[in-house]
Amino acid sequence: MRTSVTSSICWEDHPAEEWLEAYPIGNGRLGAMIFGGIKKERVQMNLDSLWYGGHVDRLNPAAKENLGKVRKLISEGKISQAEELLTLAFSGLPQSQRPFQPLGDLEITYGRRGDQAVSEQAQDYRRELDLEHGLVRESFVLGKGKIEKTYFASWPAKVLVIHIEASAGISFSAILRRRRFYEHSGSWMDRGIFMDGQSGPDGVRFYAGAAAASGECGNVQTIGEHLLGRDCQEVTVIISGETSFYEEDPRKTVQERIKAAMEKGYERLLEEHVEDYQSLYERVNFHLGADDLSEEISLPLHRRMKERPEDLGLAETYFNFCRYLMISGSRPDSLPLNLQGIWCEEMEPAWDSKYTININTEMNYWPSESCNLSSCHQPLFRLIRRVKEMGQRTAREMYGCRGFTAHHNTDIWADTEPQDIYIPASYWVMGGAWLCTHIMNHYRYTKDKDFLKENFSCLEEAVLFFEDFLIEDQGEFVTSPSVSPENTYIMKDGTEGCICAGSTMDVEILNDLFDDYLEAAGILGIASQVTQRAEEMRKRFPKLKIGKHGQIQEWREDYEEKEPGHRHISQLYGLYPSRQISWEKTPALAQAAEKTLARRLAYGGGHTGWSCAWIVCMYARLEDGEKAHQNLMKLFGQSTAPNLMDTHPRKNGCVFQIDGNMGALAGIVEMLVHAEEDRLLLLPALPPTWPEGRIQGIRIMNDGEIDLQWSRGQVQTWEIQAGKEDLELMVKANQTWQKVQIPAGMRKCFTPDVQVKEPGNK
């Protein structure tokens, strides 16, 4: 399967001047932003495990003894007093978890003092991101010679590679820097440089190294902390980094990786990288409209985005770019994607670039299963298991409960105490529960029973916490205290509040958590007092309510919102990513969800990248292709950087957040294929502007895979590949349902209402 060449190329006619113009590369653990450059260039690097500081015990010992007092104040309507007590008795000590930090920069200066060639104007400049091969390239003519550079991050070799070819030869000087935040630098071997240090008190030790090998007509050496190349027609620079989070001796590990990579040589490293990368990238193919997109690709990316945001080729390129970020940023042996993945420039990044688990981390993995990147989902499950271990103490010491809980953030150390003193978000106990919903989602797609056994304890421990934590009120089980992240309500007397009991999102997450747990227990043949109690409690969770504006109520009471255009639309968790609200099963709630979205947008909602991406997903789930597409275009226009990375506004500009890219990717898939365990909706939210197209390799539940082709807005054919088990599904195509059956391991082709043939392998 091959993707359209044009939709797999992003290019610019100048080096990047700002971070959000550079192109990302990554191998899961080590990421870099490639700026390019003629006289100088910067390669800005991150390690997934380089965070400031070590684990800190932040548990507030006053929490448990004040829990009953907080609940009493909430039940009496004394919200301001409850919030004050929460800030005192429940906030972490200190209030903040650990921040993610960059590794540093490799700075390269080309030419020697007095070199005339480097001072000349470059001609035919081009910097491109090749999504099909996972490469960045730069080329230009300087003086009498052509210079070509290739950059990639190899997951098999665990290194970054910069390969330079200069027909007339080139000289350079390179140095590793990390502002003031490192301890040692120098040379190793006769052609390598390094820097190392420790990321603050009790933090991880890190080591970064770079070495070079030159081809004919050149030589490489080190002087001090500089790597020097002289008159090289061909040179390969190998870079790696590691921390003591993974390796006891990061220096030894890095040097061995670099030496092994140099022994392989550039051609083998490139071949190995492309083979590995394409084994994931080529699983899915998405194409819209006509095959000839040569006119679009003739424009630099920043002009395509500005002048032709609705061009079909741009949607394809964006879809492929988002998959590229997932493949490059989340691999089986890495940490999961944080707010910025493995691409972060600042020592004090926005929101610490942590794992924000009141939507952002979860959103990062919404497309992992459907986009055939299940292995990229694995780092999240390792984090969940670590959060479970840390969260057991939090549950016991803060709330007097069994099981585990986590609040709205966590970090590299799986910290589960409240983050910040921020009443609309900090004292929310649902973060671990939401993370756990990914477990059954992964199982439903893969049918991996061994995986379910390995992670079942996470589900059970999450349920155990709520069996103890929930309170009975008016015959229902509800959370207390809680919030609706990160919104504020107005009571009848005009008082503002955030803390509540039983917010709508809490109810929806609990519905999924308990349903998932009971389903998993049934699959594994487990019956216990915990499952029995879970069944009893599940029947007494509150029902979703419709408020006075015809909207899904956000709180248990029908309060007015302080910000009706708030970026969070937490009460619609039940619409997406959950499946509790739908036109078929709950039409009244679906209509209320539609009104909720309209109201949010009327007041300026969807003004951040991730929020806009969530709205794309929700309109797709409501089967409104026109509005889903409108919000995708809004995302392109207001929240997408010149390099296609998603942005989030802040006071001094904007910052990259990867959640918007991942959410939008999930939304595009949802517009075309809606998958449940026993049914498929084909083209449920096809935009009118996408009348022709195909999507191939999309995963569906029960270990299946689908290829789909449409024309004039109507499904033409689809093929389904069954996995280890027989597939029996109801499929809706062109407003008509039909039953399809595919034996295990077989592939069948269908047209609406008519089964046509059983094709061979792709």
N, C-alpha and C positions, 0 to 999 in steps of 0.2 A: 504494500500500500504506500503510495507516495502522495505527499501534499503538493498543492500548486506551488511552483517555484516562486512565483511573484508574491504569494501571500506568506512566504517564509523569509522574506528579505526586508530588513529595515536599513535605510542608509541616510547619511548626511554628507553635506559638501564642505564640512569644516570640523575641526576638532571640538570636543565639548569644552565650553567655557564655564559651565556650572555642573554641579553634581547631578542634577536631574536631566542633564543632556547626555551624560555618559551611559555606556551600555553595560549591563550586568553580566557577569559570568559566575559560575559556582559549581561546587561538587558536593553540596550538602553541608560539609563542615567549613570549607574555605570559600569565601566569596570575594569578588573584586568588582570595582567599577572602572571601566576602561574609558579614559578621556581621549586617548590618542594625542598626537602632537608632532610638530615638525622639528622645532628646536629643543623643546622640553616636553615631557609627559609625566603624568601622575597615574599610578595604579593604586587606587585606594582599596584597602583590604580589611576583611572581617573574618574572625573565627567564631563559629557558633557557640563555643564554650568559653569565650573570653568576656566575662562579666566582672564588674568591680566587686571586690570583697568576697568573703566566705559566708557560710551559713550563720545566721544570727537567731538566737532564741528570742522571739519578739512577743511571746504570749503574755497577755495582760492578765495578771492573777485576780484582778477585781471583777472579771466578767461573770463567772459562775454565780457569785453571791448576789449579783445585781440583775440577773436575767429575769427573775420573778418580778422585781420592781419595774423593770422596763415594760414587761407584758401588762402589768396592772395599769400603768400610765397610759398605754396604748388603748386598752379596753375602756378606760375612763375618758378617752378623747383628749388627754393632756399630751398632745403630740410634741409640743416644744420642749416640755420637761423630759419626755422620753428621749428625744434627740440629744439633749444636753447630757443626759446620763450615759447614753451610748458613746458619745465622743470621749467621755472621761474613762469609762470602765471597759470598753470593748476595743478601742483603738490599739494597734500594735505598738510595742515598745522596742525600738523606735517605730515611728509611723510608717516608714517606707521599706520596701524590699530592695533587692539589688538591681542596679542598672546594667544593661548590655553596653559594651564599648567596642570601638573599632580596634583592629590590630595595629594599623598604621599604614604608611605609604611606601611604595617603591618609587623613588623619583629618578628619572632618567634624563640626563642632559646629553644631547647629541653634538658631535664635533669637538674639535680642540680649539683653544683660543686662537683666533686669527683665521680659522677655516672660512674661506669665502663661500663654499657651497651652502653651508647652513644659513648664511645670511641672505641667500637668494630667495626669491619668491617661488613657492611650490606651485606646481601646475597639476591639473587633473586630480585634485584631491578627492578621496572617497573613504568614508568610514562606515562600515556596515556590520549589522548583526545578522548572521546567517542562522535562522531558527531551525532549519532542516538539519544542520550538522552541529549545532551548538558551538558556534565559533564567532569571534569578532575579528574583522579584518580592517586593515588600514593600508591605503596605497596612495602614492603621489610621485610626481617627477620632480627632482631637485637637481638643478644644474644639468649635467650630462647623464645622470643616472636615475633609475627607478628604484624606489624603496617600497617594499611590501612587508607588512607585519601581520602575523596571525596570533590570536590569543585564545586560549581555552582553559577550562578547569577540568581536569581528569578525575573522575570518581575512582576508576580502577587503580590509578597510580597515586592518588591523594596529593596531587600537585597542581599548581598553575604553570602554564607554559606560554612564553613569549618567543616567537620565532621571527627573526628579522632577516630579510634578504635585500641586499643593496648591490646593484649591478656595478656601481663605481666604487663600492666600498664605503664603510661608515665607521666612525669612532664614537664612543659613548663613555659616560661615567654614570654609575648608578649607586644609590645609597638607600638604606632602609631608615625610616624615621617614624617616631611616634610622639611628636611634640616633646614634652618633658616627662612623659609617663613610661619610661623604661630605664633599665639600670646598666646594661652593658651593650657594647657593640664592637665589631671588629671583623677580622677575616678568619676563614678556616679553609683548609686545603690551600691550593695556590690560585683558586678561582672562585672562591665563595665568600660571602659576607653574612653577618648575622646581627640580630638584636634580641635581647631577652629581658625579662623582668618578672615582677609579680603584680597582680592586679589589686593592689591595696592590702590592708591588713587581713591576714588569713585567706587572701584570695588565691586564685590559681596561679601557678607559675606558667609562663608562656615563652615560646622560642619561635623565632621566624628566621628562615634562612633563604638565601638566593645564591645560585651558582650559574656559571655560563660555560658553554662549550662553543668554540668557533670552528668554522669550516676552513676552506682554503683561503690563503692570502690574508690572514689575520691572526691576532693573538689576544689572549685574555689574561689578566693578572689582577691582583689586589694590592692596594696600598692603603694602609690604615683601615678605615671602614668603607672604602670605595671599591667598587668593582669596575674595572676599566677594560674596554675593548678598543683595539687599534686596527684600523684599516680592514675591517671585517666585511667580506662579501656575504657571509652567512653566519649567524650566531643564534644560539638557543639559550634562553634564560629560564631556569627552572626555579620555582618558588614553592615553599611549603611552610606550614606553621602548625603548631600543636600546643596543647596545654596539659597541665597535670590533672585536669578533670578526666581525661581519657588515658593518659600515659604517665607512668611513674617518672620517666626521664624524657621530657619533650625534646631536648637537644639531640639525644641519640636517635630518637624516632625520626625527626625532621632530616637529619643528615643522612640517615640510611635511605629514606624515601628519595631524597634528591640524588644520591649516588646511584640508586637503582634506576631512576628515571633517566639519568645521563647515560647509563650503560645501554638502556633500550634504544635511545636515540629518538630524534624528533619524529621521523616517519612512523615508527612503531607506536610511539605515544599517541600520535594523531589518529592512526588507524584504530587503536584500542579504544580511544575516547569516542570516536564517531560510532563505532560498533555498539558500545555500551549505551550511549545517548539515544541512538536511533531505535534501539530495542524497546525504548519507552515512547519516544516521540512519534514513531511511525505507526503506533497502534490505532491512532485516531486521525481521520481526515475530514475536514470541513470545507465545503466549497459552495459558494453562492454565485448564481448568475452565469454570465458568459465566461468562456475560458480565457479570453484575451484581456488581460489586465495590464498590458505593457505600458499604456498611457499613464496609469496610476503609479506604477513602480518607477517611472521616469522622474517622478518628483521626490525630493528629499522628504523624510518622514514628517518633519515639522510643518512643511507646506501641505502635505496630504491631510494632516489633521486640521489645519486651519482652513484650507480652501475646499476640501472634499470630505467632510466628516461622515457623510452618508454613503460614500462609495462602498460598494460591496467588498472590495478588496481590503479595505481598512478593517472591517469587521472580522474578516478571515485572519488578517495579520494579528489583530488584537487577541483573538481566540488562541492562536498559536503561541503568541508571546506569553500569555498567562500560563499555558501548559509548560512552556520553557522555564518560567520562574519556579513552578512546582518541581520539575525534574531537577533543576539546578540548585534548589534551596532545601529540599527535604529528601534525604536518602535513608535507607534502613539503618545505617550506623550513625546517623546524626541526631542532633536535637531537633525538635519540631520548629516550624516557622514561628517566630515571634512577631511583634508588630511590624517590623521591617524585614523580616526574613533574615538573610545573612548579608544585608546591604544597609549599613548604617554609618554615617559620616561623623557624628558628633560624640564627644566624650560625655556630654550630658544630654542624651537624646530625649525627644519629646516622650512623655509618659514612661521614661526609662527604657523604651523599646522592649517591654517585658511581654509576658503572656497575659493579655487581658481577656479573662474568661467569662465576661458577661455578654460576649458575642464575637469579639474579633478573632480569637484563636480558633474558635469553632468554625467561623466563616472561612478561615484559611484552608480548611479541609473539606468544605462542602463539595467541591468538584472531584475529590481524589478518587472516589469509587466510580462514579459515572464516566469519568474521563480515562478510565482504564489505567489508573496510576495507584493501584491499591498498595503497592509496596512503599510508596511515598507517604502513606498514611501511618506506617508503623512507628515513626518517632513519637507521634502523639500518644499512642497506647503505652509506650514506655514511660512517658511523662505521667500519664494517668496513674499507672501503678506506683510511681514514686509519690505522687500527690496523695494517693490513698494511704501510704505508710505515714507520711507527715501529718495528714489530716485526721488520723485516728487520735493523736494527742490533742489536737485542736478541738475535736468533738468532745473528748472526755474532760479536758481541763477548762474549756470555755463554757460548755453547755451542759456538761454532765450527761452526755449521751454516748451510746455505743456507736460503732461504725465510724465513718469519716465524713468530714466536710471541708470545703474550701470556699473562700470568699471570691471577690471579683478580679483578683490578680494572683499570679504565681510567677516564679522566676526559675533560674537554673537550679536552685536548691529545692525546688518544689515547696516553697514556703506557702502555708495555707492560712496565716493570720490575716486580719483585715489590713488593707493597704490604704494609706492616706487617712486624713480626717476629713472625709467628704461625705456628708450625710446622704446625698442621693444615690451613693454607690457602695460605700465601704462596708456596710453592715448587712450585706446580702449573702445568704448561706447557700446559694444554689449553683455556684461555679462548678464544684465537683460533680454535681448531679448532671448538669448540662454536658460536661465532658463525657460522662459515662454513656450518654445516648449514642455516641459514636461507635460504641462496642457492638450493639446489635445491628446498627446500620452496616457496619463492615461485614458482620456475619450474614446478613440478608443478601448481600451482593455475592459473597464468596462461598457460603455454605461450609466454612472452615470450622469444623466442630472442635478441633484441637485448640484453635484460637479462642473459641468460646469458653472452653474449659479453663484455659490459662487466665482469662480475664473475668470469669464469673464472680470471683471474690470482690472485684471492684464494684460490680452491680449490687451484690449483696450488702457490702459494707455501706454503700450509699443509701440503700433502702433502710438498713438498720438505724442509721442516724435519724432518718425522718420518722421511723416508727416511734422513736423516743422524743424527737424534737417537736413534732406537730402538736398543736393544742386543739381541744374540742371546743367549738363555738357554734351555737345555734344548730347543733346536730351535725356539723361538718368539721373535718380536719383541715386546719389551715396553718400556715407558717406565721410565726410571730417571734421577734420582729422581722420585718422585711421592707423592701422598697420595690418600685418598678424602675429598673435602671434606665437612665440616670435622671429621671423626671421629677417634677415637683407639682403637687396639686394645691388647690385652693378650697378651703372649707367654707361652709355657709356663712360663717362670721368674718370671712376675709382673711383668716389666718392661713399662712402657707405651711405646707408639710411635705415630708418625703417618706418618713417611716410609717408603716401600716402593718396590718395583718392580712395575709392572704391576697397578695397582688395577683392579677390575672396571669402574668407570666409564670409565677411560681406554680400556680395550679396546672398550667399546661406542661411545664417541665416535669412536675410530679406525675401527671398522667402518663407521659412517655417513660419516665424512669421505672415506675411500678409495672407498667405493661411490659416493658422490655425485660425486667427482672423475672416476671412470672412466665413469660414466653421462654426465656433462656432456661429457667428451672425445669419447665416442661420438656424441653428438648434434651436436657441432660439427665432427666429422670430424677430430679431432686424435689423432695417434699419435706417440709420441716415446719416448726413453729413460726419461723420467719416468713415462709411463703404463705402460711395460713393467715397470719396477721396482715400481710400485705394485701391479700385478697379482700379481707374484711375492710381494711382502711380505704382501699381503692374505690369501693362503692360509695364512700361518703366524702369524696372530694367535691368541692363546689362546682357547679355548672357554669359555663361561660354565659355572660349576661350582655344584653344589648342596652345601651344607654340612651339618654334623652336626645342625642343628636343622631340616633340611628347607628351609632358606632359600637364596636366591641369595647366594653368597659375596660379601662386600664387598671382600675382598683376595685376592690370589693364594693365600695360605695361609689356612686356616680358623681365623682368630683369633677370640677372644671380643672383644666390643665393651666399651669402658669405659662408654659410654652407649647401651645397647640401645634406648632411646627417643629417640635423637637426631633433631633436626629435619630434617637432611639424610638422604635415602634414596637416596644416589647410585647404589648398585648396581642400582636399578630405572630408571635412565635408559633402559635397553633396552626397558622396558615402555611408558614415556611420558616424554618426547615421542617417542622412537624407536618403531619397530614391530618390533623384533627378537624380542620375546616375545609370543606370542599363544596362545589356546586351540587355534586351528586348526593353526598351523605348529609350535609348540613346547609341547605340552600339559604336559610334565614341568616345563619352566621356568615356565610360567604358574602351575602349582600351587605351585611354590617361591616365586614372586613373591607369591602370595596369602598364604603362610605368613610371608613377610618382612614384609608389611604388618601382619598380625595380631600378630606379635611386636613390631614397632615400637609399635603402638598399646597393646599390653598393658603396655608400660613407659612410657606417657605421651607417646608421639610425637604429632605433629600439633598441638603446643601453640603454634605461631606461625601467623599468618595465611597466609603463603605456603606453609608446609609443609602445612597443612590443605588448601589449595587444590590442591596437587600430589597429595595423597591422593585428593581427589575425582576428579581426572583419571585416576589409576591404577586406582581401582575401576571407573570408567566403562570403561576399556580392558579390564578383566577381566570386563566385562558383568555387574557386580553393582550394579544400580540401588539396591537398598535401602541398601547400605553407602555408596555414593556420596552418596546423599541424607542419610544420617546425618551424614556429615562436612561436607556443605554446611550443615546445621543447626548443627553444632558451630562452623563458621566464623561463622555469623550470631551465635551466642550468645557466643562468647569473643573473637572477633577482628574485630568490625565496629563501628565508631564510630556515634554517633547520626546522622551524616550519610551513612552507608553506606560510608565510606572504610575500607579494610583497616588493621589495626593490628598492630604487632609489640611484644611486651613488652620493657621494659628496667627498670633499677633504680628510676627515679623516675616510673613510670607506663607509658605506651606511646607509640609514634610511628607516624605514617602510613607505610605502604609500599604502593605501588601494585601491586606484583607479586601480592599476594593477590587483589586485584580482577580482574586480568587472567587469573590462573590459574584462578580460579573460573568466569569467563566461558567460558574454553576447556573447562572440565570440564562445564559445562551442555550445551554443544554436543555434546561427546563422548558424553554420556548419550543423546542423541537421534539423532545421525548420526555414524557412523564411516566416514570416506572414505579409500580408497586409490586408486591409479591405475587399477586394473582391477576394483574391487568397492566396494560400499556395504553397510553394515549399518544397517538402519533400526530405531530404538529398541533399540539393543543393551543399554542399561542404564537402561531406563525405571523410575523409582521407582514402587512400588505406589500412592503418594499422588498421582501425576500420571496418572490413568487417561484423562483427556480433554485434548486440546490440539492445537495446531498450531504449526509453525515454518516461516517462509517466508523465502526470500532467502539461505539458507545456501550458501556456495560449496563446491563439491566439486572434486576434482582434474581435470585436463585441461580447465580453462576452462569448467566447468559450474556449474549452480546448481539447487538443489532446494527445493521446497515440500513439506511433509509434514503430513498430518493423521491423528490417531488417536482412537479411541473405545474405551472399556472395555479399555484396555491393548493394543489391537490396531491395527495399521496399517490405515487405511481407503483412503486414496489418496495418491499422490505424483506430483508433476510435475517433470520435469527439462528444463532449458533447456540446449541445447548451445551452445558458443561457436564459435570459428573452425574447429574440426575436428569430424568425426563422433565421437560417443560410443558406445562399446560396453562395457557393464558387466554384471557379475553382481551382482544385488541380492538381499539377504536380508531378507525381510519376513515376520513371523509364523512364523519358523523354516523358511521355504521359500525356496530359491534360484530365481531366474529370470533369464534373459538379456534385457537390454533394449538397444535400438539407437535412437539419435536422430541424424538427419542434422544436419550443421553448420547453426547458426542457427535450428534448429527447437525447438519445445517440445512435449513429449508428456506425457500424463496416464496413469497406470497404477493398477491395483488389484492386490493380491496374486494372482499367477498369471493375471491377466486384463488385457489392454490394452483400455482402454475408449474413449478418444477422443483427438483432437488439438485442444486448446483454442486459442482465439485468444490475443492478447497480454493481459497483465494489465491 
